[in-house]
Amino acid sequence: MKLLLFDIDGTLLHTGGAGKRAMNKAFTEIFGIQNAFKNISMAGMTDPGIIKEALDKHHLPWNPDKVELFKHRYFQQLRIEIEFPNPRKHIKPGIPELLAYLNKDPRFWLGLLTGNWQEGARIKLSHFGLNRYFKFGAFGDDSSDRNKLLPFALKRFEALNTHSIDLNNVYVIGDTPLDIQCAQPYGAKTIGIATGGHSLDELRQEAPDYVFSDLSDLHSFLEIFEDDGS
């Protein structure tokens, strides 16, 4: 059995900027500052880490009550923003075919490892018709530190299966160096996908186990598991 843990933004899909627009609008409502996330890089970051960076940038304290209000308004705004037509909005190459295949193959379990808060993750995935493939995962709700997320995904896998899985059979799939880095300390395998803002060469510098330009070649992706004896 292989456990495949997917990142969302840049790996599975691109919202056309809906997430950032929703965050900016929510921040304006709660904190009174417009365009608060300008020049803040969101790639590979957790949602709690992103808002913490915005608060620090604007010299605002971390107020748990206001952060909860921000989250509530962000989810509301995201549901609106993601529905707007946008030429940049898309599912990444090969993803629908890949997920449909893996979902039917009993060798594989699919999960998420994402910095998104879970509700935001589900909003994004549902819009693109991908939510049904992912019963569990690790999310920004679990930790603001992406490097601490993998154990949460493993614990949820174990709860569903009543047994553990060898980390040699766990694959973290993402489009940023941070996706690769968060898996390596645990001994999980890593698959870099250059469909986000990082090139193949940039991803290779992090020494992932595998790297692809995109996931449009199903056969080449499945060869990974043939090499592993799956």
Helices and strands as residue ranges (DSSP letters): E 2-6, E 13-14, H 18-31, H 47-57, H 64-81, E 90-91, H 95-104, E 108-113, H 118-127, G 131-133, E 137-138, G 146-148, H 150-161, G 167-169, E 170-174, H 177-183, G 184-186, E 189-193, H 200-204, E 210-212, H 218-227
